Amino acid sequence: MRSLLLALVLVAPAVRAAAVLVPLSRGVELRTQSVSDPATADLVVQSRLLAARYGMRCVSGDAFGPSAPIVSGAACEVRDGSGAVYEVKVTSVGSVSISLDVRQTGTLAQGARPSAFKSLPVDVEPGVLARYQMTAYAIDGNRVATQFASLMLRADGAYQFGERRGRWSLVQGLLLLDGEYTGWGPGALSEDARRLTFHSRGARFSVSAALEWVDPKAVLLSQVSR
C-alpha cells in the first residue's frame, strides 16, 4: 500500500497542468514549463501575440501556424521542437506578464504513423513518412517545364522541399504547408496517399501542381548508384 501511494504521489504532478507566469517579451520551454530566452523558446509572449517556433493552433481543425492573439481563457495546442504537442491555456493577462497552464497532450514525433500514411512502405530514412516527386506544374492552366526537388514529409511535422523547410499538417485529408508554400493552399491527398495535388488561385494567377509518391526502393537504388 505504501508503494502504491508513493507511485500516485509521483505520477500526479506529471499529469497536472503547470501554471507558468511569463513576462512580456520572454519565452517558455514547454517540456520543462520554465521561462527562457525568446530566441530559443518554444513559445514566446509578445505584446498582443503568442508566437510559436514550431506551430500552434487555437481552433480545432485549423492548420498549425506561427502565432495567435493573446485572449484570456483561450486554449491552444502548441508544438515543441521534438514534435510533442502541449495544451496551453491563457489563465490571466496582465500589463507586464501573462499566466499560462501547460499540459502535454501527445506527440507527433514518436507516436503511431498518421492513418493517411499507414498503407505506405516504411521509408529508408528514419523519421520520414513519405516523399513526393513533382510530375506536373501549371500556371493559369499552361504547363510549365521545371525541375522540382522531391517533397519530404517527416513524422515530427517538418517538411523539406528542395532547400525550403517548414511545417506541415493534415486536416480532413488536406495537406497544408507553411512558409513559402502557404500560397499553394491545401493539397488533396489520395486515399492511398500516393498522389498529392494542389490548386490555388491568387490575385494575379492560378497554380496547379501534381506530385507522385516515391517508392523507397527507388530511393535506395539511387543512393546505391551514387
N, C-alpha and C positions, 0 to 999 in steps of 0.2 A: 504493500500500500504506500509506503514512504517513497519508493522509487517511482510509482505511478504519479504521485502528487508532484514530485520533483520534475518529472517529464512534462506535466501540464504547465508548471511554472515556467519552464524553459521555452515551451512552444508558444505560449500566449503572446509574448512580446513580438514574435516574428510575424504573427498574423494580424496584429492590431495596427491600425493606421497610426503613423507617427506625425505629430504636429511640428512643423518647421516654420520658424519666423525668419523671413528672408528680406533684408533691406533692399531698397530700390538700387538698381544697377549692380546687383550681386546675383550669383547663381546658386544652384543646388545640385549636388550629386545624388541622383535618385537611389542608387544602391545603398548608400550609407545615410541618406537623408541629412547630409551635412552641407552647410553653406560653403561655397567655393568660389574660385576665380571665374568670372563670367567668360573668360577666353576659352576655358576648358570644360565648363559646366554643361550638364545635360539640359538644364532648364534655366533660363535667365529671366529675372524680373526687371522689366523696363518701366518707364513712367506710366504707360497705359496698356502695355502688352506683355504677354508671356512669350518668350522666344525659345524654341526647341531645336537644338542642333540636329537631332535625328528624327524629328517629326512629331506632331501632336494632332489630335482632333477632339473637338468638344461636342460634336453632333454625331449620333450613331449613323453609320453609312457613309459619312464624309471620308475623303481621302486624307491621309496624314499630310499636314502642311507645316510650314516653318514657324507659325506664330498664331496667337489668338488673343482677343481683347481680355483684359482683366475684369471679371464680373464676380462680385461676391456671391458665393453659393454655387458657382459653376463647377461641374465635374468633368474632367478631361482625361483622355488616355495619352500618355507620353512615353516615347521610346528612349532607351539609353543606347550607348554605343555597342552593346552586345546584342541588341535586338529585343531585350526584355521590355515588357510593357507594364507601365505603372498607372494606377488611377490616382490622379492628383486633383484634389478639391480645394477651391479657394474658400477658406472659412471666414476670413476677415480682411478688409482692405483699409490701411492707414495712410497717413500722409507721407511717411518715410519707409514703410515696410508693409508686407502682406503676410498672412499666415496661411500655410498650406498643410493639408493632410495628405500623406503619401502612402500608397499601398501597392505592392506588386501584385499584378493580376495574372501574369502569364509570361511566356517567352516566345518570340518568333524564331529565335536562332536555334534553340535546342529541342523544340517540340516536334510533333509529327509533321510530315510534309503536308502542305496545304492540299486539300482534296482535289483541287484542279490539276495538280501535277502528279498525283499518285500513280496514274497509268503510265507515266514515262519512265524509261530505264534510268537508273542512277547515273549521274554524270561522272566523268573520270576525275574531276577535281572536287575534293570535299567541300561541302557548303554551297555548291552550285546546283540550283534546281533545274534550270533549263537554259539552252542557248537558241537563239533565233537568227537566221540569216535573211537579209533583205532580198526579196525576189522581184519586187515591182515598186516603183515610186513615180507618182504623177503630180503635176501642178496644174490646176484647173482642167483636169482630165487628160492632159497631154503627158504622155510617158516621158520620163527623163532618165537618160543613161547615166548612172552614177555608181560609184563604189562605196558601199557602206560596210563598216566592220560589223561583226555579229553583236547582237544584244544579249547580254548575260545577266540572268536574274539569280540573285543569291538568296539563301534561306534566311539571312538576317535582315532582309528587306532592302538591301542595297542592289543597285544595278550598275552595269558598265556598258556603255555604248561607244565603242572606239575609245577615244580619250576622255569622253564625258562620263561623269559619275553622278549618281543621285540616289533617291529612294523611290521604291515602287510600292503600290498597294493594289489589292484586288477586291473589288466591290461588285457583287452580283454578276460575276463573270466578265467584268470590265477591268482591264489593266490600266492603271494610272501611273504615269511617270512624272516626277517633279523636275525642277531645274530647267535646263534648256528645252526639254521636250514636253513641258507642260502644255505648250501651244498645240501639240498634236491631239490633245483631248483624250477621251477614253478609247482604249483599244479593245476590240472584241476578240475574246479568246474562244476558240472552238471547243466543243465538248471533250475532245480527246487531247486538248492542249497542244496540238501540233501545228496550228495555224493562228496567226495573230494579224489583225487588220486595223488600221487607223484611218479615219476620215474626219477631217476638221475643216471648217470654213472660217477664215479670218476676214479682216476688214478689206484686204486687198486681193487675196487669192485663197483657193482651197487646196488642201494637201491630202493625198491618199498614199498609203504605204501598206504593203503586204509582206509578211515575214513568215518563214517556214522553220519549224523545229529542226535542229541539227542533231543527228544521231551521235551519241557518244563514241560509237565505233569509228565514225568518220573523223572525229576529233583525235582519237587515239592514233589512227593511221597517219594523220597529218603530222602529229608530234613525232612519231617514229621515223618518218621520212625526212625530217629536217636534219 
